[in-house]
Amino acid sequence: MPKIGNIDLGSFPLILAPMEDVTDSPFRVICKQHGADVLVTEFIAAEGLIRDAEKSNNKMRFEPEERPIGIQIFGENVESMMRAAEVAEAAGPDFIDLNFGCPVRKIVMKGGGAALLQDIPKMVRMTEAVVKSTRLPVTVKTRLGWDETHLEIVGIAERLQDAGISAIAIHGRTRAQLYGGEADWTLIGEVKNNPSMKIPVFGNGDIDSGPKAEEMKNRYGIDGILIGRAATGNPWIFREIKSWLSDHTIPAPPSIAERVAVVRQHLVHSILYKGERATLFEIRKLYSGYFRGIPNFKSWRMKLVTADSTNAVCQILDQITEMI
């Protein structure tokens, strides 16, 4: 039974992978309601937390029903990461997660995220420093390596374990791949089956169905999986995977009424969380997911993404319920 510190995660936890401008608290709550076992915040810049920046502080907010939850931080400076971990601990999460895997250029160019894959000794020093600076369990999310000529994750995982982390999540791509190509789980399996590894090893990359989750679980023996892009606008993926892993059944797809209800919930909670303007802009990227598979939906989606007020969105949702 995998654990992060003393946190019981169940027999095979499904973890919502953190995604910038997607996995905020309103969306995380919805995913939790549909079967996600563990949640992690969007990544938060260490420097923002140290400066008490409003945007960074808002990203740390979470609801009681989101537990167990980790606050994910990233940065290039060891001292700043230590101080940020202390700030994050004060917010009351269950664990602190270190982002050593984000491949986005603006993050990497500043020395954060996957940039640490080019300086493993610094990654280890940073991890040791954060572990010593907090009483909470510390986890890491990273990638296979910087590129195909530096696939060093087996050794990296050992060194991070020795540095004191409680679990590691590995995305089956290099930084050079970004999100292209196909995730390679073979090295994730090597990490998991390394006799020296005693902490949980979670896999990430291209899991979009129950059968795919089961295949990775059985083939590589991993302790749990992270689901990212497949969950975008599709919180039902968690219950689908759980159903398949439990008894090889696939639940019926959500009805129109259920989809509309989830969109309304997301809309209302997000407005309370970040205001109407930001909500109307950010939720646009989720409509395709929320209504995926509905025939002839393109015209409705165009109406939703061009709606300029909450009332307008709600009126369109009413029409969708009545007409489809």
C-alpha positions in Angstrom: 0.0 0.0 0.0 1.9 3.1 -1.2 2.2 6.0 1.2 3.6 9.5 1.1 5.1 9.8 4.5 2.3 8.6 6.8 -0.4 9.4 4.2 -2.3 6.3 3.1 -3.0 6.6 -0.7 -5.0 3.4 -1.2 -3.8 0.4 -3.2 -3.2 2.1 -6.5 -3.8 5.9 -6.4 -4.9 7.9 -9.3 -3.2 11.3 -9.1 -4.3 14.5 -10.9 -1.1 15.8 -12.5 -0.6 19.5 -12.0 -1.2 21.7 -15.1 -0.8 25.4 -15.3 -4.1 27.3 -15.7 -6.1 24.0 -15.5 -5.7 22.3 -12.2 -6.9 25.1 -9.9 -9.0 24.4 -6.9 -12.4 24.5 -8.6 -11.3 21.9 -11.1 -9.4 19.8 -8.5 -12.6 19.5 -6.4 -14.5 18.2 -9.4 -11.8 15.7 -10.2 -11.8 14.6 -6.5 -15.6 14.1 -6.7 -15.1 11.8 -9.7 -12.4 9.6 -8.3 -9.0 11.3 -8.1 -7.2 10.1 -5.0 -4.4 12.6 -4.7 -4.3 16.2 -5.9 -1.4 18.7 -6.5 -1.7 22.4 -7.0 -0.5 24.2 -10.2 3.2 24.9 -10.0 4.1 27.9 -7.9 7.2 30.0 -8.3 9.4 30.0 -5.2 10.2 33.7 -5.7 6.5 34.6 -5.9 5.9 32.9 -2.5 8.9 34.6 -0.9 7.7 38.0 -2.1 4.1 37.2 -0.9 2.8 37.8 -4.4 -1.0 37.6 -4.6 -1.1 35.3 -7.6 1.3 32.8 -5.9 -0.6 32.9 -2.7 -3.9 32.3 -4.5 -2.5 29.2 -6.1 -1.9 27.7 -2.7 -5.6 27.9 -1.7 -7.4 24.6 -1.4 -10.6 23.2 0.1 -10.7 20.6 2.9 -12.3 18.0 0.5 -9.2 18.1 -1.7 -7.0 16.2 0.8 -4.6 14.6 0.4 -3.0 17.5 -1.5 0.5 18.7 -2.2 1.7 22.2 -3.0 4.1 22.1 -5.9 6.9 24.7 -6.1 9.7 25.4 -8.6 12.7 27.6 -8.8 16.4 27.8 -9.6 17.8 29.0 -6.2 18.3 26.6 -3.4 17.8 29.2 -0.6 14.6 30.5 -2.3 13.2 26.9 -2.6 13.9 26.3 1.1 12.1 29.5 2.1 9.2 28.8 -0.3 8.8 25.4 1.2 8.4 27.0 4.6 5.7 29.4 3.2 3.9 26.5 1.6 4.0 24.4 4.7 2.3 27.2 6.6 -0.7 26.9 4.1 -1.3 23.4 5.6 -1.0 20.9 2.7 -0.2 17.2 3.2 3.1 17.3 1.3 5.4 19.5 -0.7 6.1 18.6 -4.3 9.2 19.8 -6.2 8.8 20.4 -9.9 12.0 19.2 -11.7 10.1 18.3 -14.9 8.3 21.3 -16.4 9.7 21.6 -20.0 8.3 25.1 -20.8 10.9 27.4 -22.3 10.2 30.4 -20.0 10.7 28.2 -16.9 13.7 26.3 -18.2 15.5 29.5 -19.3 15.3 30.8 -15.8 16.8 27.6 -14.4 13.7 26.0 -13.0 11.7 22.9 -13.8 13.4 20.5 -16.2 16.5 22.8 -16.3 17.6 21.0 -13.1 18.1 17.8 -15.2 21.2 19.5 -16.6 22.6 19.9 -13.1 21.9 16.8 -11.1 24.2 17.8 -8.1 22.2 21.0 -7.7 18.9 19.1 -8.0 20.1 16.9 -5.2 21.3 19.8 -3.0 18.0 21.6 -3.5 16.1 18.5 -2.6 18.1 17.9 0.6 17.7 21.5 1.6 13.9 21.5 1.1 13.6 18.2 3.0 15.5 19.7 5.9 13.4 22.9 5.9 10.0 21.3 6.3 8.3 18.8 8.6 6.1 17.7 5.7 6.9 14.8 3.3 8.6 16.0 0.2 7.9 14.5 -3.3 9.5 15.1 -6.7 8.0 15.2 -10.2 10.6 14.9 -13.0 11.3 13.4 -16.4 13.5 10.7 -17.9 16.3 13.1 -18.5 17.3 16.2 -20.5 17.4 14.4 -23.9 17.9 11.0 -25.5 21.6 11.1 -24.7 21.0 11.8 -21.0 18.5 9.2 -19.8 19.7 9.3 -16.2 16.5 8.8 -14.3 17.5 5.5 -12.6 20.5 7.1 -10.9 18.6 10.4 -10.3 15.8 8.6 -8.5 18.3 6.8 -6.2 20.0 10.1 -5.3 16.7 11.9 -4.7 15.6 9.0 -2.4 18.9 9.3 -0.5 18.2 13.1 -0.2 15.0 12.2 1.7 12.0 12.4 -0.6 9.0 10.3 0.2 7.9 9.5 -3.4 8.8 10.2 -7.0 6.6 10.8 -10.1 8.2 10.3 -13.5 6.9 11.6 -16.8 8.0 9.1 -19.5 9.5 11.8 -21.8 12.7 13.8 -21.9 12.7 17.6 -21.7 13.7 17.7 -25.3 10.5 15.9 -26.3 8.2 18.4 -24.5 4.8 16.7 -24.9 5.5 15.2 -28.3 5.9 11.6 -29.4 5.0 8.7 -27.2 5.8 8.3 -23.5 8.4 5.7 -22.8 7.6 3.8 -19.6 10.5 1.3 -19.7 12.8 3.5 -17.7 10.0 4.2 -15.2 9.8 0.5 -14.8 13.5 0.3 -14.3 13.3 2.8 -11.5 10.4 1.0 -9.8 12.1 -2.4 -10.1 15.5 -1.1 -8.9 16.1 -3.1 -5.6 17.6 0.1 -4.1 14.3 2.0 -4.4 12.1 1.9 -1.3 9.8 4.8 -1.9 6.6 4.8 -4.1 7.2 5.3 -7.8 4.4 6.9 -9.8 4.2 6.9 -13.6 2.9 9.7 -15.9 2.4 10.0 -19.7 -0.3 9.1 -22.2 -2.7 7.4 -19.7 -6.1 8.0 -21.2 -8.1 4.8 -20.5 -8.6 2.0 -18.0 -7.0 -0.6 -20.2 -3.9 1.6 -20.7 -3.7 2.2 -16.9 -3.9 -1.5 -16.3 -1.3 -2.3 -18.9 1.2 0.1 -17.2 0.4 -1.2 -13.8 0.9 -4.8 -14.6 3.8 -4.4 -17.0 5.9 -2.1 -14.8 4.7 -2.7 -11.3 4.3 1.1 -10.6 2.6 2.2 -7.4 0.1 4.6 -9.0 -0.3 6.9 -12.0 -0.7 10.6 -12.8 -3.3 11.7 -15.2 -2.8 15.1 -16.9 -4.0 16.0 -20.4 -6.6 13.2 -20.5 -8.3 14.8 -17.5 -8.5 18.3 -19.0 -12.2 18.9 -19.2 -12.8 15.2 -18.5 -12.9 14.5 -14.7 -14.9 11.3 -15.5 -11.6 9.7 -16.6 -10.9 8.9 -13.0 -14.1 6.9 -12.4 -13.6 5.2 -15.8 -10.2 4.0 -14.9 -11.2 2.9 -11.4 -14.1 1.0 -12.8 -11.9 -0.8 -15.3 -9.3 -1.7 -12.7 -12.0 -2.9 -10.3 -14.0 -5.2 -12.5 -13.2 -4.5 -16.2 -16.3 -2.5 -16.8 -16.6 0.9 -18.5 -19.3 3.1 -17.0 -21.7 4.9 -19.4 -20.5 8.2 -20.6 -21.8 11.2 -18.7 -25.2 12.4 -19.8 -25.8 15.9 -21.2 -27.4 16.9 -17.9 -24.4 15.7 -16.0 -22.0 17.5 -18.2 -23.9 20.7 -17.9 -24.1 20.4 -14.1 -20.3 20.0 -13.9 -19.7 23.0 -16.1 -22.1 25.0 -13.9 -20.3 23.9 -10.8 -16.9 24.7 -12.3 -18.2 28.1 -13.4 -19.7 29.1 -10.1 -16.8 27.9 -7.9 -14.2 29.4 -10.3 -15.9 32.9 -10.2 -15.7 32.8 -6.4 -12.1 31.7 -6.6 -10.7 34.1 -9.2 -13.4 36.3 -10.5 -15.7 36.4 -13.5 -13.3 37.7 -16.1 -10.5 35.2 -15.5 -13.0 32.4 -15.2 -14.7 33.1 -18.5 -11.3 33.2 -20.2 -9.8 30.1 -18.7 -12.8 27.8 -18.8 -13.0 28.2 -22.6 -10.2 25.7 -23.0 -12.2 23.1 -21.2 -15.5 23.2 -23.1 -14.2 20.8 -25.8 -13.4 18.2 -23.1 -16.6 18.7 -21.1 -18.7 18.0 -24.2 -16.4 15.6 -26.0 -18.2 13.0 -28.0 -21.4 14.9 -28.4 -22.5 15.0 -32.1 -22.8 18.3 -33.8 -21.6 20.3 -30.9 -19.2 22.7 -32.7 -21.8 25.5 -33.0 -22.6 25.2 -29.3 -18.9 25.3 -28.3 -18.4 28.5 -30.4 -21.3 30.1 -28.6 -19.8 29.1 -25.2 -16.3 30.4 -26.0 -17.6 33.7 -27.3 -20.0 34.3 -24.4 -18.9 37.4 -22.5 -20.8 37.0 -19.2 -21.8 34.4 -16.7 -25.5 34.9 -17.5 -24.8 34.4 -21.2 -23.0 31.1 -20.5 -25.8 29.9 -18.3 -28.4 30.7 -20.9 -26.5 28.7 -23.5 -26.2 25.8 -21.0 -30.0 26.0 -20.5 -30.5 25.8 -24.3 -28.1 22.9 -24.6 -30.0 21.0 -21.9 -33.3 21.6 -23.7 -32.3 21.1 -27.3 -29.8 18.2 -27.3 
